[in-house]
Amino acid sequence: MTGGVALRLPDFIVGGAPRSGTTWLYRVLDRHTDIEMAKPVSPEPKFFLVDEVYEHGLSYYSDKWFAGIPAEKRAGEKSTNYLESETAARRIDVDLPEVRLIFILREPVARAVSNWQWSRMNGVESLPFDEALLQEAQREASYPPEQRFSRPFSYFSRGLYRQMLQPYVDRIGLDRMLVLRYEDIWEDARSVARSVHTFLEVPEREDDALGLGSINPSSREPVAELPAIAELRQRYEQPNRELAQLLGCRWPIWDS
C-alpha cells in the first residue's frame, strides 16, 4: 500500500531457464478465466531485475502491468531471467511477501544446445558449439550493456540451477515455489497445467495446455561436437546432484 492506496500486485510470478517453456506456460495461464497475465508478454516486465526500472517504485509496477485486473482473479507476470538474479530474489521477498513463484528448468545440456541454436539463428553467434563453450567465461566478462540480460553466449552457466534457486529457497521457501521440468511439458502437458492450477488454487483446466503449437522455436542446426556434449554432461553431474538435494528430489533428476 502506498499513500493509503492499495496497489494491485501479482499473486504469482513465472521465471525459469531460457529456452525452457516459460512463454508456453504464460500462454496456458492466460487462457484461464480466473487468471490474468501482465501484458504484453514481450517485452517482459523485468521490474525486480533491472535497477533503472525498479527505481520507479511499486506504484509504477502496479499501474503499468496490473491496473484493472479484478481482485477476484489471480494476477501474474512472467520475467524469465528473475531466476538468475539474487537481487531479484531479495526484492521480491521484500515487496511481495505472499507471492508464489513458478520456475521451469530444462535438462542443462539440451538447454545449452538450444541456446546456441537460438543465438546462431538470430545472428549473434558465429562460433561452433565446442569453441563457444571454451570461450564462454571470457565472453561473459565482456557483455555490452544491451546483452546484460539476454546473455546470448552463457551456455554452461545458465544450467547451474542450484546456484540460481538457492537465494529463492533461502528467502521465500519451497512451500511458495513450484519447480517444473520442461521435459514434462512434452510428456504430459495437461498434467503440467493441472499441477500449476492446483498450486495457484484455481479450477483445473487441463485442456488449456492443448493446441498451442511450437512457441519460440530455435533452429535445428546440428551440433557435431560430440566430445563437447559428453564433457558438458560430466560438468553438470555434480550441479545436478546438488539441485536434486536442494529440491528434496521432488522429481527425478535428469540422467547424467
C-alpha angles and dihedrals in degrees: 000000000000122000091346093304117118112231122221103232132168122281090203142011130210120212138146148132116327113258091026106109104271092135090050090054091048089056092048093050094045089060093061115102092218096049132068121190126208110262142260102032088215130074090035119224095244085179097150092041106051115066094206091054097041090055089068088071137227094294089063091047092050096045096045100045112018109026111130097019106134117244091236091062127077109245119209143172136195123219106159097196096059085092090067097052128083087185090058090050091054094047094047091049092052100040102035106036094170101036121128121222130212118192126183120205130188131204097277100229092051089044091053092050092048090049090053091048090049092050091048092048091052094049099246098106124064101162127092114250098259093050092046090056091051092052097041099104093047093048093046090056092057104043111147117232094262090059099044093107103024090053093184095187100046097108102145103029094055089064095060091101100164091060091050097045096045097081090051093048091048095048106028105020134224092271089074095039132081114196115196134187120232089217091063090060089063094042098047116353093174091057090051090052091050093051091050093048091049090050091051092044096237127128113282114256103173094170089067085080094062131090099018095121123200113336122198095348120191125217119275094231106159121247107220098177097099094166088055091052092050092049091048091054090054092049090055097048096089096038089052091051089050090051092052090051092049092051094043089240091289087166133011111282117232118275112256 
